[in-house]
Each structure stands twice: as structure tokens, then as C-alpha cells.
Amino acid sequence: MLYINGDIITMNAERHIIANGALLVRDNRIADIGKTSALVKAYPSEPTTDLGGKLVIPGLIDTHVHLAQSLLRGCADDKSLITWLCERVWVLQGCFEGDDGYAAARLCIAEMMKSGTTTFLEAMCADRYNFDRVAQAVEESGIRACIGKIVMDVGTYATQSPFSMHPGLIETREQSLLGTLAAREKWHGKANDRIHVWFGSRTPGGVSVQLFKEMTQLSRERGIRITMHCAEVEADKQYFRQGKSMTSF
């Protein structure tokens, strides 16, 4: 298929913009790029789609997504982060069941694709959301995803001991760390290498020092990437000030 009459933002090293440009796509790959006049002449028998002067850009990459929260918009917009999480959002997410996680993933993925996002990083996929069904939603959609499976063994939030995750979200080392390894064994590289499985660590106060060390060691040994929440709010900074240092982890 030859896509013609688009303004192409290449994002190459020279930041070239091809006005009235064209793209030749074959086998889901860009096979050629250039001016519409040149490519129409070079591929006279190729079917065409007229872009009508629209912009063509590389796919966007969303580096921090919580798929499950697509179902929870507006539930606590007037709250600070810790209250928002501990009293509202985690309570609702901790009650997910059946295909709630799958439905949330499908909704969020559809919205990302509609806005030009072709790759995303899920920051913290809990068992409660059903990892297999979330991965299935990615597989079905055609989007690329790095899915961070939650790693945790502490249910509280940094220094805020009265606040805690909902029991439905709390996972042990075995559930979270070993669960990530199992999910990676099943899904990493699947869907034509569109699905990658990462460690999705909670904030430092949600992961013991020992578990951080174990996760880091596995990351180095097996080449598993890590995404984590860090220094989101004042409580996180207070946690680090209480005798913690980078060498602790």
C-alpha cells in the first residue's frame, strides 16, 4: 500500500520533514519513503491511500501507564496522591474480578492507539488484574507493550503507616517476584516480539531492601528490565531521609 499526500515528520537525525510525502508499506514494514510524485512514479501499480495533507509521525511511546485505572476516572480527583490511592483507587482496584482487568486494558489500549501511541509501558500490573488477560488484550490489539508485573512485599506507603494498599492488591515475594518470572516465561517475546515482561517495582517503601537486592540480581543475571515508582511525593523523600541511602538497595 502506498500512502500519499501526507506531511511526514521523520524524526531522523536531521529532523527532515517531507511535505506532500508518501510512504510505501509492505508486510507491515515501511519499505520506502519520499515525495508523493517520486513514489507514485516508482510504484505505478501500487494501490494508494490519500492522506489528504494529514501529518504522519512515528508512533508515540507512553512510558508510564496504569491500564486498570482507565475504569476509575473521576473517582477521586479532589484528593492528594496518597489519599487518592489508599482510600479510593486501590480500594476499587483491589476489588477487580473476572475480566475487569481485561476490559480496562482494552479501553486504555484503544484510547492510546486512537491518539497515535503504538508502544506503552505498564508500570505495575497486579495479580488482581489477571496478567494473562492483560497480555491477551495486548496481543489482540496489535500494540507493543512492556508489561511491568508488580514487585512488592510491604503493603504500606513509605512513611505513611496508617495508609495501606487494599488487601486485594497486596502480594508476597512469591506472588510478585516469582510471579514475574513465570509471566515472563509465558509471555516475553510473544505476539511477534510485541510483548515484553519487566519487573514493575513499587515505591521503595513498598519493597523490602532484601527484595530489592534479589530483584536487582535477577535483573542483571537474566537481562530483565525494571520500572519503578520513586520520589512521587514528600512521603517518599521522608522515607529516604530516615537512614536510607542508594547503597541500601
Secondary structure by P-SEA (a helix, b strand, c coil): cccccccccccccccccccbbbbbbccccccccccaaaaaaacccbbbbbccbbbbbcccccccccccccccccccccccccccccccaaaaaaacccaaaaaaaaaaaaaaaaacccbbbbccccccccaaaaaaaaaaccccccccccccccccccccccccccccccccccccaaaaaaaaacccccccccbbbbbbccccccccaaaaaaaaaaaaacbbbbbbbccccaaaaaaaacccccccc
